[in-house]
């Protein structure tokens, strides 16, 4: 009985040792698999990445823009370059931004100025600093008053959250006025409606060198004569010419219709025709 117990105990210990070794091997295999996975994730195949089809970014389906993107500057804080403009009796504070190619109006401000149903439905894409994109809602053309002068611009309405100013006057104002920006603010000078004509009077007077005249009095008189000289073309003469002929028959010759060589050729052909006619009758 004692021998059987000892043999059973030895067999149990052998089984436990074998199980322990197998567990160690399994653990080592798992660790190797983890390391291999980490290496695979760390060093990706560049060709596989380049061939991988990236999902396209979903854009807004209501985008109706086929024209080139307009450019505008996105201003983050209050600036001194602002103007108060009047839409009829309503006052609006506008930022002067010549870096913007269009003039903008905030949506909530546009509701105070015009009926939303009267707005045009055309939209444009605005691109600002950092390639930030803003799509306008609608647009309308409206007159306004600034510095006691009347102007008219096309205003593009943008969402209220996208614009910190009530309005932005862009570079399109430069078609109607010039802008002077100083440390004291912005000044507009409207172009006059009348055509600006350049009056240029040019006189081609050849300068006469009088440095060789040493007498000051003579030099002064010559200078006055040259300056006061006015060329007047007059055709007056007391000479008459007369051609004396042998007889009193008037001489008159009509202007030739052909050149001298051409007249000779014509006369030659006439003589040949007349000669042919005479020969024909002579044979009869």
Order of alpha helices (4+ residues) and beta strands (2+ residues): alpha-alpha-beta-beta-beta-beta-alpha-beta-beta-beta-beta-beta-beta-beta-alpha-alpha
